[in-house]
Amino acid sequence: MKIFEPARFLDQSTQPHITTLIALASISALAMNIFLPSLPSMAAYYNTTPSIMSLSVAIYLGASALLQLFSGPISDRIGRRPVILISLILFIIASLATIWAPNTETFLALRFVQAFAATTMVLSRAVVRDTVGKEAAASKIAYVTMGMAVAPMIGPGIGGYLDKYFGWQAIFVLLAGLGICIFILTWFDLGETAPKNKTSFSQQVIEYKQLLKSQRFWGYCLASALGSGSFFIYLGGGPFVGTEIFGLTPEQLGLYFGAPAMGYFAGNYMSGRWSQKFGIDAMVFSGLGFTSLGSALSLIVSYVGYGSSLSFFGFMCFVGFGNGMTIPNATAGMLSARPNLAGTASGIGSAIMIGGGAALSALAGAMVSIDSGEIPLLWLMECSAVSGILIMLPVRARQRKLARKTLDVPRFSPVKQNDFN
């Protein structure tokens, strides 16, 4: 791995500044939900229903998952910098074009193009792995995602203000303006970080197959997906539980619903501080444990008859905290399986996490009802977190085995590639 000097702001020869990485990681999350308060006014503008306009969220998520599958491998081939810059240009054009979209169909199509912003989120993590070692990468990714967590927390509030005083189009003017600012920042601060690719296309395909055969890659990938799956389940069923079962008003729901975000922020902070000291495996296990603890405590309270909005949403702080520890460390583990394919690993991992999360979110929405209460939702969350713990057990055993092999291998003896899967 090439040695990069510590970051100097707007110096392409050093590691990119943390501000640049946070900006690249945040714009996708902001574009996903900043316009949600404007769905009714947008529906009125296009003479359709809010439910039809809400498809723009599903389309954005689906397109994000699809694009991430391709952006990673392409960046491994031609470099991170050109893929990020092209994606930002497409995002800016799509954001501006939505202002003049003549109908719902065009608007939804432009939301698909806007999803190119997800490429910058994926590749910002690959850039981190390009420039620092595995344990340091987990710490740095945690700080990046900690900053990224702020965007979806404040986005809807900003969007609601802009819609009230300037109209919904102002939201997309803001997104385009932010895209331009991030493009300029990236142009001057981010140099090329991907390792020089001297392999032929056929050789690279073989390397992709090796990545997909890696037990550690799939272990970290599935642990991240199942850990975050608990949160996606909460997203799918939490609003129904809050409004229909506990009778919260929209204002109260908005206040309670942000509980996991505060926990996520704290979990990211802990990862940033402790990942290098305790190692990524210990942090992933701890994160999954906290996620499981949150849903388990809420289940116990509900079973004994004391379930309430305070207990349900309060214990979700543990779920957010656990995700804040699990996701950055599992991501660093995924990228370390094949460092020269960090972009590919990041893209596949994010696509599986988002795609699996969307499926679990839909399942959660179908499971909850007024008669069943919140208990089926909590059981589904618990099963997802515990499954992540079980997935990590063979990964940890594999890591210990590899560590012993590394110590036992003579200095100049050949080592099979599969030994490091």
Buried (B, 14 or more C-beta within 10 A) or exposed (E): EEEBEEBEEBBBEBBBBBEBBBBBBBBBBBBBBBBBBBBEBBBEBBEBEBEBBBBBBBBBBBBBBBBBBBBBBBBBBBBBBEBBBBBBBBBBBBBBBBBEBEEBEBBBBBBBBBBBBBBBBBBBBBBBBBBBEBBBBBBBBBBBBBBBBBBBBEBBEBBBEBBEEEBBBBBBBBBBEBBBEBBEBBBEBBBBBBBEBEBEEEEBEEBBEBBBEBBBBBBBBBBBBBBBBBBBBBBBBBBBBBBEBBEBEEEBBBEBBBBBBBBBBBBBBBBBEBBBEBBBBBBBBBBBBBBBBBBBBBBBBBEEEEBEBEBBBBBBBBBBBBBBBBBBBBBBBBBBBBBBBBBBBBBBBBBBBBBBBBEBBBBBBEBBEEEEBBBBBBBBBBBBBBBBBEBBEEBBEBBEEBEEEEEEEEEEEEEEEEEBB
